[in-house]
Amino acid sequence: MNKTQLTAKLAEKTGMTRAKAGEALNGLIEIVTEELKAGGKVNLTGFGSFSVAQRQARKGRNPQTGKAINIPANRAPKFKAGKLLKDAVS
């Protein structure tokens, strides 16, 4: 399912217009992104939680040449599914 299909489904489930559903979805994405950028966490009970993982700098190898490279530290978004979502899928 892509964003357009998700927006259409959200509009259908809530009775919103597609435009309003799109605004709501964009708003949710923006809020989650801003919170993660600020180092926070977003927990949607039963559905899951969004957080940021800090990855340390490390050494690696270029897979094409085998040459050693330095991989800088970075932050990566993470999602952990909640129990209700896990149970619904299994």
C-alpha positions in Angstrom: 0.0 0.0 0.0 1.4 3.4 -0.9 0.6 6.8 0.6 -2.2 7.6 -1.9 -3.9 4.2 -1.2 -3.5 4.8 2.6 -5.0 8.2 2.3 -8.0 6.8 0.4 -8.5 4.1 2.9 -8.2 6.6 5.8 -10.9 8.8 4.1 -13.1 5.7 3.7 -12.7 4.5 7.3 -13.2 8.0 8.9 -15.7 9.6 6.6 -13.3 12.4 5.9 -12.7 13.8 2.4 -9.6 12.5 0.7 -8.1 16.0 1.0 -8.7 16.1 4.8 -7.4 12.6 5.2 -4.3 13.5 3.3 -3.8 16.5 5.5 -4.2 14.4 8.6 -1.8 11.8 7.4 0.8 14.4 6.4 0.3 16.0 9.8 1.0 12.7 11.6 4.1 12.1 9.5 5.4 15.6 10.2 4.8 15.3 14.0 6.5 11.9 14.2 9.4 13.2 12.2 9.8 16.3 14.3 9.7 14.3 17.5 12.4 11.9 16.3 14.6 14.7 15.1 14.4 16.2 18.6 15.6 12.9 20.0 12.1 11.9 21.4 10.0 8.8 21.0 6.4 8.3 19.8 4.5 5.5 21.4 1.1 4.4 20.0 -0.1 1.9 22.5 -0.9 -1.4 20.9 0.3 -0.4 17.5 4.0 0.3 18.2 6.7 2.8 19.0 8.9 5.0 16.9 12.4 5.9 18.2 15.9 6.8 17.1 18.9 4.4 17.4 22.3 5.9 17.8 24.9 4.0 15.8 28.6 4.3 16.8 31.4 5.0 14.3 33.0 1.8 13.1 35.4 0.4 10.5 34.1 -1.5 7.5 35.2 -2.8 4.1 34.2 -1.6 0.7 32.5 -4.7 -0.8 33.7 -3.9 -4.3 37.4 -3.3 -3.5 37.9 -4.8 0.0 39.5 -1.6 1.1 39.0 -0.6 4.7 36.7 2.4 5.2 35.5 4.5 8.2 31.8 4.5 8.7 30.7 7.6 10.6 28.4 7.6 13.6 24.7 8.3 12.7 21.2 8.2 13.9 18.6 5.9 12.4 14.8 5.8 12.9 13.4 2.6 14.4 9.9 1.1 14.6 9.0 -1.7 17.1 5.5 -3.3 16.6 3.2 -3.4 19.6 1.4 -6.5 20.9 -1.9 -5.8 19.3 -0.4 -5.3 15.9 1.7 -8.4 16.3 -1.3 -10.5 17.4 -3.4 -9.1 14.5 -0.8 -10.0 11.9 -0.1 -13.5 13.2 
